[in-house]
């Protein structure tokens, strides 16, 4: 037997789609390079660190529970742009479960601000905003 998905949830809400380069104001190459260096540090701490460490990089720390490690950060297809006072990046990160070895992919939108020693995550969304 099989089931057919019905259009029960169709409505007028916006989907979580990635923005296109035509819709945004791109960042400078220097900012993009600096953010690309920051992302592995941030996501390593996000996946496997504690709240104290993450508080240095993020306004409202969220943790994954120490059971994951970063498998891949897709910095090359990420979208980097300016929105109001923040630098924004939309990207996909692949995490590996340390217990099962399974991998999962997650989309993120990060709102960043410049800090004394690099970058600081003002807001984090688990989807393309």
C-alpha positions as CSV (number, residue, x, y, z in Angstrom):
1,X,0.0,0.0,0.0
2,X,1.0,3.6,-0.5
3,X,-0.3,7.0,0.5
4,X,-0.7,10.1,-1.5
5,X,0.3,13.4,0.0
6,X,-2.6,15.8,-0.1
7,X,-2.3,19.5,-0.3
8,X,-3.7,20.0,3.2
9,X,-1.1,22.5,4.3
10,X,-1.1,24.8,1.3
11,X,-1.8,28.4,2.3
12,X,-0.5,31.9,1.8
13,X,2.5,31.6,4.1
14,X,6.0,32.3,2.7
15,X,8.3,29.4,2.2
16,X,11.8,29.2,3.7
17,X,13.7,29.8,0.5
18,X,17.2,30.9,0.1
19,X,17.6,34.5,-1.1
20,X,19.2,35.0,-4.5
21,X,22.3,37.3,-5.1
22,X,20.0,39.6,-7.1
23,X,17.8,40.3,-4.0
24,X,20.6,41.3,-1.6
25,X,23.5,43.7,-1.2
26,X,26.7,41.6,-1.4
27,X,29.5,41.8,1.1
28,X,33.1,42.8,0.3
29,X,35.6,40.0,-0.5
30,X,37.5,40.9,2.7
31,X,34.3,40.5,4.8
32,X,33.5,37.2,3.1
33,X,37.0,35.8,3.7
34,X,36.9,36.8,7.3
35,X,33.5,35.2,7.8
36,X,34.6,32.0,6.1
37,X,37.4,31.8,8.7
38,X,35.0,32.3,11.5
39,X,32.3,29.8,10.5
40,X,34.4,26.6,11.2
41,X,35.3,27.9,14.7
42,X,31.7,28.8,15.4
43,X,30.1,25.6,14.2
44,X,32.7,23.4,16.0
45,X,31.8,25.2,19.2
46,X,28.1,25.0,18.4
47,X,28.2,21.2,17.8
48,X,30.5,20.2,20.6
49,X,31.1,22.9,23.2
50,X,29.4,24.3,26.3
51,X,27.3,27.4,26.9
52,X,30.2,29.3,28.4
53,X,32.4,28.9,25.3
54,X,29.6,29.6,23.0
55,X,28.6,32.8,24.9
56,X,31.9,34.3,23.6
57,X,30.7,33.9,20.0
58,X,26.9,34.1,20.2
59,X,24.3,36.4,21.9
60,X,21.8,33.6,22.8
61,X,23.8,30.4,23.0
62,X,22.2,27.2,21.6
63,X,23.9,23.8,21.9
64,X,23.6,20.5,20.0
65,X,24.3,18.4,23.1
66,X,27.9,17.3,22.4
67,X,26.8,14.3,20.3
68,X,27.7,15.9,17.0
69,X,30.7,17.1,15.1
70,X,30.9,19.2,11.9
71,X,31.3,17.1,8.8
72,X,31.1,19.8,6.2
73,X,30.4,23.6,6.0
74,X,29.4,24.6,2.5
75,X,31.1,28.1,2.5
76,X,31.5,28.1,-1.3
77,X,27.7,28.1,-2.1
78,X,26.8,30.2,0.9
79,X,25.2,33.6,0.4
80,X,26.9,36.5,2.1
81,X,25.1,39.9,2.2
82,X,24.4,43.1,4.1
83,X,21.0,43.6,5.9
84,X,20.6,46.8,8.0
85,X,23.5,46.8,10.5
86,X,24.3,43.1,10.2
87,X,26.3,40.9,7.9
88,X,24.2,37.9,7.0
89,X,25.2,34.5,5.8
90,X,22.9,31.7,4.5
91,X,24.6,28.3,4.4
92,X,24.2,24.6,4.8
93,X,26.2,22.6,7.4
94,X,26.4,18.8,7.6
95,X,26.8,17.4,11.1
96,X,27.9,13.8,12.0
97,X,26.3,12.0,14.9
98,X,29.2,10.7,17.1
99,X,27.1,7.8,18.4
100,X,25.6,6.4,15.2
101,X,27.8,8.0,12.5
102,X,24.8,9.2,10.7
103,X,24.9,12.6,9.0
104,X,22.3,15.3,8.8
105,X,22.2,18.5,6.9
106,X,20.9,21.7,8.3
107,X,20.3,25.2,6.8
108,X,21.2,28.2,8.7
109,X,20.8,32.0,8.5
110,X,23.3,33.8,10.8
111,X,23.1,37.6,11.5
112,X,26.7,38.7,12.4
113,X,28.2,41.8,13.8
114,X,31.9,42.7,14.0
115,X,33.4,42.1,17.4
116,X,36.8,43.1,18.8
117,X,38.3,39.7,18.0
118,X,36.3,38.7,15.0
119,X,32.6,38.1,14.5
120,X,29.7,37.7,16.9
121,X,26.4,35.9,16.1
122,X,23.5,38.2,16.9
123,X,20.8,35.9,15.7
124,X,20.7,32.3,14.4
125,X,17.9,30.7,12.5
126,X,17.7,27.0,11.6
127,X,16.3,27.8,8.1
128,X,16.9,30.3,5.3
129,X,15.2,33.5,6.4
